[in-house]
Amino acid sequence: MKVSATGETCVVSSLCVYRVPEVFDQDEEGTVRVIDPDPPAELHDAVRSAARGCPTRSIRVE
């Protein structure tokens, strides 16, 4: 799994950070940033859920 995010479209809902803080964080403005682009298998379901829950679809999972 590869995880990426587009900060330009992030609306700072923070849902991804609350759901998977091992993978997502926020910068000084609150915009999403990926801190683990290749998360371990035990986090894959949570990452997919966070991506589906992103209101602007700013998170991509490959």
VEXZAVEX-514578 format. One record per atom (N, C-alpha, C): residue in one letter; x, y, z. Coordinates in steps of 0.001 Angstrom, whole numbers, plus 500000, padded with zeros to 6 digits. Each point is the difference from the previous one (the first is absolute). Last residue first. Layout:
residues N
AXYZ/...
end
This chain:
residues 62
E497017503484497003/E500318499128498856/E500421498646500514/V497297504856501624/V500563498726500416/V500189499156498755/R499059505547501628/R500057498974498970/R500695498749500546/I497311504872501751/I500886498885500309/I499894498957498895/S497279503964500148/S501381500448499903/S501020498897500253/R494813500707499802/R500732498945499285/R501466500393499768/T496546502358502602/T500446500559498721/T500766498987499155/P498153498966504395/P498931500725499304/P500412500573498649/C501678495463502646/C500507501341499708/C498962500770499178/G499696495288501357/G499354501010500820/G500460501416499750/R501901496125497812/R498581500069499635/R499283501110500759/A504475499153501143/A499931500540498641/A498546500136499545/A500816497928504127/A500308501431500085/A499906500652498618/S499545495354500206/S498849500639500616/S500203501509500099/R503604497394498552/R498947500019498974/R498746500695500524/V503437499307503058/V500399501008499013/V498953500103498900/A499452496628503225/A499767501321500601/A500360501113499025/D500932495559498728/D498546500219500060/D499683501383500553/H504601498686499920/H499422500187498665/H498500500273500033/L503364498936503643/L499349501309499904/L499261500210498682/E502619496049501093/E498945500083501020/E499272501346499991/A503817499057497102/A498749499346499592/A498889500149501026/P503858503774499837/P499956498542500142/P498596499455499715/P501664504602497570/P499637499482501320/P499983498470500048/D501992504045497062/D499970498551499781/D499669499307501326/P500409504759499729/P499391499708498697/P499903498508499675/D500301503281504407/D500417498636499661/D499329499604498692/I499348504309501654/I501258499758500693/I500506498574499803/V496684503944497487/V500194498564500193/V501356499796500666/R496416504302500190/R501275499541499463/R500163498539500379/V495946504338499929/V500464498620500101/V501410499840499457/T498300504682502088/T499878499228498762/T500600498604500185/G499968503847503135/G498996498968500178/G499794499118498788/E503300503604500851/E498699500538499605/E498873498984500176/E504566498816500929/E499680501153500845/E498626500601499694/D500386494990498509/D501045501017500068/D499516501165500859/Q498487494684500514/Q499645501294499423/Q501184500945500116/D499244494275499538/D500227501096500939/D499550501274499304/F499855494086499392/F499674501377499632/F500304500976501129/V500941495257500388/V500225500244498566/V499816501468499633/E499277498155504422/E501288499402499625/E500377500331498558/P495766501191502006/P501080500937500298/P501393499445499706/V494846499021498629/V501276499285499849/V501174500951500266/R495377501346500811/R499822498581499698/R501317499229499963/Y499848504768500696/Y499349499320501119/Y499897498495499769/V501675502677496521/V500941500030501121/V499411499274501202/C497280500609496207/C501060499035499713/C500983499913501168/L496521503244500121/L499513498643500207/L501096498958499780/S500019505057499545/S500822499248500968/S499534498572500235/S498772504085497081/S498993499332500821/S500651499163501101/V501718503222496276/V500374499940501414/V498896499391500870/V500373500428495069/V499178501000500685/V500155499920501518/C502931498651495107/C499629499647501374/C499200501135500640/T502236499928495602/T498556499783500038/T499493499654501398/E504650500825499056/E499293501128499399/E498488499846500060/G503190496579501396/G499740501041500986/G499183501156499456/T500414494704498732/T500108501294499342/T499585501079500992/A502135494677500500/A498928500952500256/A500298501308499289/S501318494171500371/S500401501384499725/S498795500902500245/V502007494467500538/V499050501032500398/V500575501360499663/K500498494340498769/K500651501313499977/K498938501054500266/M500764494257500583/M499153501179500000/M500886501232500000/
end
